[in-house]
Each structure stands twice: as structure tokens, then as C-alpha cells.
Amino acid sequence: MSDLGQDLELRLVRHFTVVAAHQHFGRAAADLHMAQPALSRQIQRLEKYLGVRLLDRVPQGARLTPAGQSFLPRAQALLQAARQAELAVREQAETERIVIGYVEDLVITAAVQELRRRHPDAEVATRYLSCRDVGALSDQRVDALIARAPLPFSADDVFTTPLYEEARMLVVPRGHPLADRASVTAEELAGEEAAPCAFETADWTSYRILGAGVPPIESYEDKLELVASGRAIAVLPVGDRRSSLRPDLVTVPIDGAPPSQVVLAGRKGDPNPMIRNLRLAAEAVLTAPAA
């Protein structure tokens, strides 16, 4: 007799349980959507493999032999165990999915690539978030968020993990009184009126447009245009290189300003294991851009 642990076919076991339930080969074959002679051959294969007769044909249909009666509950348990294993694997596969939100100038490619390298079977997607998408984490459009602190979320609902910090710089138009300075101090900017993005909540937010009467602006390009026109100045993290692409703008280091902190945020109590996996990947590869 063959090694049961290696060679027993679950398909044959299932066919046997269906015949046992109907006690009739014809009805069982119809239930299985197969021809009755083919079903009979399948049962014969199982009986040959086990070395015992499981079913006797009788005028009324089919009847379990003593061996069949003994095998039936074990066959049912075997099929149930196989089903549970399949569901567990499918459930695990379904949880290996994550949508990562990110904002402004942040480049998260290294973390995404590292996460995919560590979990090649997972589904990893990214989503750029503007100021209008402040609720994307709480309403589950994204599973995790890589952004700059502080964030407008309650500590009761969201956890944050620091990833790295960056110093800050002032962006002004050429010809501005501060454009030729080697540096400016945080105190010199303290009295300026700010127009923050919805992601920004504190005095020293990561992106600040400073100027009297400046309305809230969502588009980064519009922010730079406002600065270039002389209507405002901006405070940005030094890792944001986009302002340097414009010849009409100048950057000046800021002394005494608290650093801009990049964090990973997620919903507290979220069971998705990919959030922890993302944190580990991000901590391993995301660092502040070189100055």
C-alpha cells in the first residue's frame, strides 16, 4: 500500500464522501457534474489505494461497508482541514496588500522597492496626496502615510514613527532684501503671517508660505509662483530641491529653526501586517537627502 501522507488524493476522498452522502452513484455523479462510470472508476481507485472496499452496490444504490463507515468521518475531517488551510492562505494573501500615501516633495521609492523586495508576493501601491486629501488615512483610502510632522490627527486614532529629520531653508525671489544673506534666524521670521496647507497645524510646519493676506494655496507650483512674484516668501525643508530649478528664486539657510520631521503614520489597531513591514523597510532605507 502507498504512503497515505504522500499519495492520497483529496479529489478521490471528496468523491467518496459525496457518494456516501447520497448513498447512490447516479445522484452523486449528477451532484459532481460527472459521468457515473467515471465516478465509479474514481471510487475503485481510492479503494485500490486503501486496500479495502468502501462501498457495496445494493438494489437501492450504495451502502457503506464497515471499512467505509470507519473511513467516512476521517475523510470528512481531512477535507475540512484542507479547506481551512486553503482559507487561511487566502486570508493571508488578502492581507498582504497596502496602499501607501505620500505628500509634497517626499520620494519614497527606496522604501517601496525595499518592501517589494522583502515581500515579493504582496500588492504594494502608492498614492500621492494633496492638501485636500487630509482624510485619506482616516477614511481608509490609504493604509499608511509618509508625510512631514505635525499631522492633524488625534494620537488616539493614529500612531506615528519618526523616519528622519531635515533642516529648513528660506526661499525668496532674487532681489529680495534677504536674498544675499548667508543665513537668517528663526526669530526674524517669527512675525510673518502664514498660510498653511491642511496637512500643517503648528507654528513650524514643514511648508510655510509667509506674507500678509496670502490665501491658502494647494499647488506647490502656485506657491513658488507667488514667491517669485514677490508677494510672499516660503520656508521649506532643505531636501526639497524643486525651488532650485527656478533661476528667479534663491534659498537661504535658517538658523535656530526646529527640523522638519518625516514620519510614517498609520491607524491604531489596524491588523494589516504590511504596515509593520513598511515601517521596517522605511526605517532601513529612508534617510534625509544629502545637503
Secondary structure as UniProt FT lines:
FT   HELIX           4..7
FT   HELIX           10..22
FT   HELIX           25..32
FT   HELIX           36..50
FT   STRAND          55..58
FT   TURN            59..60
FT   STRAND          61..64
FT   HELIX           66..95
FT   STRAND          97..103
FT   TURN            104..105
FT   HELIX           109..118
FT   TURN            120..121
FT   STRAND          123..129
FT   HELIX           131..133
FT   TURN            134..140
FT   STRAND          144..148
FT   TURN            155..157
FT   STRAND          158..166
FT   STRAND          168..173
FT   TURN            174..175
FT   TURN            177..180
FT   STRAND          184..185
FT   HELIX           186..189
FT   TURN            190..191
FT   TURN            198..199
FT   TURN            203..204
FT   STRAND          208..210
FT   TURN            212..213
FT   HELIX           220..228
FT   TURN            229..230
FT   STRAND          233..237
FT   TURN            238..239
FT   HELIX           242..245
FT   TURN            247..248
FT   STRAND          249..255
FT   STRAND          260..267
FT   TURN            268..269
FT   HELIX           273..285
//
